[in-house]
Amino acid sequence: DYDVISTIGAGSYGCCKKIQRRRDGKIFVWKELVYGEMTEQEKMLLVSEVNVLRELRHPHIVRYHDRIIDRHTATIYIIMEYCEGGDLAKKIDRKKKQKKSGMDEAFVW
């Protein structure tokens, strides 16, 4: 259903990849998490995260679209809206590298 375009980032449990839905060409991101080595508590937190993301509807929060569970590889793919400019952490890092302090209030809101 999806084609991986590129890797956006990686962490201790998995990575984020930019993907394209085959049926309409729409761009998304999936958060790829290997849950096979997680403790039961970590798995419960993961389920809670997916449930919260599924319910959130706000213009300033990245939108959840779907999830895919691959039981053979013990991996969950959380499919979310793609933000062209990157996440807030990347924007802050760019400002630091440019030696600029602060952000315009209009950008924050």
C-alpha positions as CSV (number, residue, x, y, z in Angstrom):
1,D,0.0,0.0,0.0
2,Y,3.0,2.3,0.6
3,D,6.4,2.9,-0.8
4,V,9.3,4.2,1.4
5,I,10.9,7.3,0.0
6,S,13.5,8.1,2.6
7,T,14.5,7.8,6.2
8,I,13.8,10.9,8.2
9,G,15.3,9.9,11.6
10,A,16.1,7.0,14.0
11,G,15.9,6.4,17.7
12,S,16.3,3.6,20.2
13,Y,13.1,1.7,19.3
14,G,12.9,2.4,15.5
15,C,12.8,5.0,12.9
16,C,10.7,7.5,11.0
17,K,10.4,7.2,7.2
18,K,8.8,9.4,4.6
19,I,6.4,7.2,2.6
20,Q,4.0,7.5,-0.4
21,R,0.6,5.9,-0.6
22,R,0.4,4.0,-3.9
23,R,-3.3,4.6,-4.6
24,D,-3.2,8.4,-4.7
25,G,0.5,9.4,-4.3
26,K,-0.2,11.2,-1.0
27,I,2.9,11.6,1.2
28,F,2.9,10.5,4.9
29,V,5.4,9.5,7.5
30,W,5.5,6.2,9.3
31,K,7.0,5.7,12.7
32,E,8.4,2.2,12.6
33,L,8.7,0.6,16.0
34,V,9.9,-2.9,16.8
35,Y,7.9,-4.0,19.8
36,G,9.3,-7.6,20.0
37,E,12.0,-6.7,22.6
38,M,9.9,-4.2,24.5
39,T,8.8,-5.0,28.1
40,E,5.1,-5.4,28.8
41,Q,5.0,-1.9,30.3
42,E,6.6,-0.4,27.2
43,K,4.1,-2.3,25.0
44,M,1.2,-0.9,27.0
45,L,2.6,2.6,26.6
46,L,2.8,2.1,22.9
47,V,-0.8,1.0,22.7
48,S,-1.7,4.1,24.8
49,E,0.2,6.4,22.4
50,V,-1.6,4.9,19.4
51,N,-4.9,5.3,21.1
52,V,-4.3,9.0,22.1
53,L,-2.9,9.8,18.6
54,R,-6.0,8.3,17.0
55,E,-8.3,10.6,19.0
56,L,-6.4,13.9,18.7
57,R,-7.9,16.4,16.3
58,H,-6.1,19.8,16.4
59,P,-4.6,22.0,13.6
60,H,-1.3,22.2,15.5
61,I,-0.8,18.5,16.2
62,V,0.5,16.1,13.6
63,R,-2.5,14.0,12.5
64,Y,-2.6,10.2,12.9
65,H,-3.9,8.3,9.8
66,D,-3.5,4.6,10.4
67,R,-1.4,1.8,11.8
68,I,-0.1,-1.4,10.4
69,I,1.0,-4.3,12.6
70,D,3.5,-6.9,11.2
71,R,3.4,-9.8,13.6
72,H,6.1,-11.7,11.8
73,T,8.7,-8.9,12.4
74,A,7.0,-7.7,15.7
75,T,6.9,-4.2,14.2
76,I,4.2,-1.5,14.3
77,Y,4.0,1.2,11.7
78,I,2.2,4.4,12.9
79,I,1.2,6.3,9.8
80,M,1.0,10.1,10.3
81,E,0.7,13.4,8.5
82,Y,3.9,14.5,6.8
83,C,5.1,18.0,7.8
84,E,7.1,19.5,5.0
85,G,9.3,21.7,7.1
86,G,10.2,19.0,9.7
87,D,9.4,18.9,13.3
88,L,9.7,21.6,16.0
89,A,13.1,20.2,17.2
90,K,14.6,20.6,13.7
91,K,13.3,24.1,13.4
92,I,14.9,25.0,16.8
93,D,18.2,23.4,15.7
94,R,18.2,25.4,12.5
95,K,17.7,28.6,14.5
96,K,20.6,27.7,16.8
97,K,22.9,27.0,13.8
98,Q,21.9,30.4,12.3
99,K,22.8,32.0,15.6
100,K,19.3,33.6,15.8
101,S,17.5,33.7,19.0
102,G,13.8,33.1,19.3
103,M,11.1,32.6,16.7
104,D,8.5,34.9,15.4
105,E,5.3,34.7,17.5
106,A,3.3,34.2,14.4
107,F,5.2,31.1,13.6
108,V,4.7,29.6,17.1
109,W,0.9,30.2,16.9
